[in-house]
Each structure stands twice: as structure tokens, then as C-alpha cells.
Amino acid sequence: MSSQDAPLPPIGLPEATGRSRLFAEPLHVGRPNLADANELLNDFRVILERRWLTNNGPCVKEFEHQVAAHLGVRNCIAVSNATIGLQITIAALGLSGEVIVPSFTFPATVHALAWQGIRPIFCDVDLSTHNLAPASVERLIGPQTTGILGVHLWGNACAIEPLTEIARRHRLALFFDAAHAFDCSHRGRMIGNFGSAEVFSFHATKFLNTGEGGAVTTNDDELAAKLRRLRNFGLEDDQVVDVGINGKMNEFSAAMGLASLRHRELFIARNHSNFAAYRDVLRSIPGLSLVEHPTTERRNQQYIVVDVDRHQFGMSRDELVTALHAQNVIAKRYFFPGCHRVEPYKSAGAASTPLTNTEALCERLFQLPTGTAVSRNDIERIGEFLKTLTARARHAA
Ligand SMILES: *Cc1c(COP(=O)(O)O)cnc(C)c1O
């Protein structure tokens, strides 16, 4: 009997329920990487005993110091989350009018511009890097353009040199959403040093997490002073000098950040070994390819991004994701359908400009779970399931 005729085990689903699922508990993308719980509880006790819970406390100062030292950047301004970090950066840079931004990103990148009254101009990305295509950026520059906001997607650096050159030539501000890119490098230099400023997210799902949190890093001391003011209601000593916001990080989050920094190498090692395990299992599955980026750079490898060729695999990306969900593997469709196709940007006319590469990636990519909550054995089981799924789909076709 050929493998084509072999009866297939009944796990192709969507019928699976309860005990028949591949995993009894949901396996999520972005389950937090956690430091040792006892260590953390001790740190929290110290904070409580000190009764200094926020407002530039000792943990926040130490966290900023360690992040800046690790990245080799002059200033780190810890904030309550990356969305606020982006907003105060936009305000501190004095941007107005239009800013060029990729559509292929998490909506927060674009919302931060909209909250500051700026019109996002959606730019297509490069098919191989998934980041801003410099030639497309240059074509979109108009009289209202004041800046370029790049995103280092999956921790893979943007085309920083061409973008810097374009920004210089057109006198535009260049800054980066580095939400995915903590502990990643570009040409041997850590991300956090490029453009006017870079904004990291330390949300629970990110490589390094503080529950909620983020940081803006910059080598511009004047900009850093302004960012510190804007984070704290626009206060300079006890004088209000700017329209600030409350964007402060609290002490508990900073303590989590410090603990995560201590365990950083462990998180990275697990992400890299998980990546290798996924590469092994996906190699033999037709129509699925693991998205890989240059290995000469330091990478946190927090994202397992898979490209689906529906004809070869026998199912569309969406059908595949539905089948995985039925097995409690909560794969994600980042970033579907693209920011230019969601409200309010869609109704404002953003969807009328074709973004060919963005739309192709939005239809083909999905993410699988990794991080310290996922083991090699989990990955092998996911691999076996995907093999059965494609065999069954191709059998049915
Ligand atoms: C997570 C994320 C953000 C938002 O970060 P928060 O800290 O949750 O505000 C922004 N941009 C990108 C690309 C992200 O993935």
C-alpha cells in the first residue's frame, strides 16, 4: 500500500475536542519568559518594605542603567509600554503632518502616530526582510512628510543605512519601533543605537518582559531629557514646561525586567534550540518554510514565522491555523490583514493603494509557539501533526 492509500489517523479536525486534542492545555505564542519566581518574590518584598513603588525609583534607575549598558547606548528611558514610548518619541521629535510607516506591523505602531494627530502613510515592505522597502519609502515622501518610522520586524533590523541616507537627504526624522528587537544586533552594533531613537516593548509576550513596559533609547542627550519630561507630565523639577503624559514604569515591572536580564542567556538559548527543532521538523513538510534571517547577527529568535504555500501544503494558511487551534496549538496570524486594511485607516483611503508584498505576506505567514514554555517534545508533536495534516489534505485533493 502506498502512503497515499494508507488510512490517516483521525486528527485532521476541526472535530477534535477534550481529551482527543494534541495538547490538553492551550500552547500559546508569546507565553511569558519568566525569571525564577522566588527571586522575584524576594525583589517584590524589598520594594514593598522600601515603600517606593514608582516615580523614578531605584529599580527603574538600575533597569535603565543595565539596559543602556547592555545596548551600548547613552540613554534609556523606561516607560509604561511601547505604545506610550512611541507617542512621547513622536512628540519629542516634534513631528506633524505625515509619517511613513509599514502597514505590516502590529497596529500600535500606527495608532501611536494617529494619537499624535499624524497621518500614517503606509509603505510596502521587502518580501525577503519583511521590513520597509527603502525605494518605496522614497516614492512616498511628499511636502507634508516629517518622518519615517521603521519597524525591526521579528527582531530583524530594517535597511538602516539606506533609510538613514533617505532621511538625511529629505531632512526627515528617522526612528524605529524596536518592540521585537531587544538583544538583537545590526552589523555588530546593538539595536537601540539607530535613528534618532528606538522604542522597545517589554510586554508579557515579548522576549524580555516586565509584565507591561517598554523603553526608549537614544544617543541624543537633549532628546533624552525631553523624553524624560514627557514621560512625567511635562515636569521639570516642580515646573510644568510641556504637555506631558504619565508614561512611567513602576518598580515591580522594573524588578521583573532586572530579573529577566539576569536570565536573558537562558531565554535566548531556549529560543535558539526551539528554532533548530522547528527547522528540523519543518524541513520534511512540503509547503511550509521557516522564515530565517542572517545568523551573523545577534538574534533573540523570539518568533517562529512560517510561510505557507497552500498548493504544496494542500491547505490555506487560514485552514491550517484553524486546524492547529482545534488541537490547542494557538498559532497566530501576525499581521493580518495589514494596518491599511483596518479601521479607521481603511475608510480614510489607505486600502486603495496596493501594497503587493504586504498583502502577500498577510495571506501566507503564521507564527508557532516558542519560548521557555515550549519544549522540543512539544515541537516534535506539532511537527507530526503537521505531517499528518498535509498528507490528509493532499489525499483529499
Ligand atoms: C507589541 C508591539 C507594540 C506595542 O508594545 P506595547 O508595549 O504592548 O505597547 C508595538 N509595536 C510592535 C511591532 C509590537 O509587536
The ligand as an SDF file (V2000), in Angstrom:
LIG
                    3D

 15 15  0  0  0  0  0  0  0  0999 V2000
    3.9740   44.6350   20.9740 C   0  0  0  0  0  0  0  0  0  0  0  0
    4.2120   45.6470   19.9260 C   0  0  0  0  0  0  0  0  0  0  0  0
    3.9750   47.0070   20.1580 C   0  0  0  0  0  0  0  0  0  0  0  0
    3.2810   47.5080   21.3910 C   0  0  0  0  0  0  0  0  0  0  0  0
    4.0080   47.3190   22.5430 O   0  0  0  0  0  0  0  0  0  0  0  0
    3.3110   47.6030   23.9680 P   0  0  0  0  0  0  0  0  0  0  0  0
    4.4540   47.5690   24.9130 O   0  0  0  0  0  0  0  0  0  0  0  0
    2.3440   46.4760   24.2020 O   0  0  0  0  0  0  0  0  0  0  0  0
    2.6370   48.9190   23.9010 O   0  0  0  0  0  0  0  0  0  0  0  0
    4.3290   47.9170   19.1780 C   0  0  0  0  0  0  0  0  0  0  0  0
    4.8630   47.5130   18.0150 N   0  0  0  0  0  0  0  0  0  0  0  0
    5.0820   46.2170   17.7410 C   0  0  0  0  0  0  0  0  0  0  0  0
    5.6990   45.8290   16.4350 C   0  0  0  0  0  0  0  0  0  0  0  0
    4.7390   45.2300   18.6810 C   0  0  0  0  0  0  0  0  0  0  0  0
    4.9090   43.9420   18.3900 O   0  0  0  0  0  0  0  0  0  0  0  0
  1  2  1  0
  2  3  1  0
  2 14  2  0
  3  4  1  0
  3 10  2  0
  4  5  1  0
  5  6  1  0
  6  7  2  0
  6  8  1  0
  6  9  1  0
 10 11  1  0
 11 12  2  0
 12 13  1  0
 12 14  1  0
 14 15  1  0
M  END
$$$$
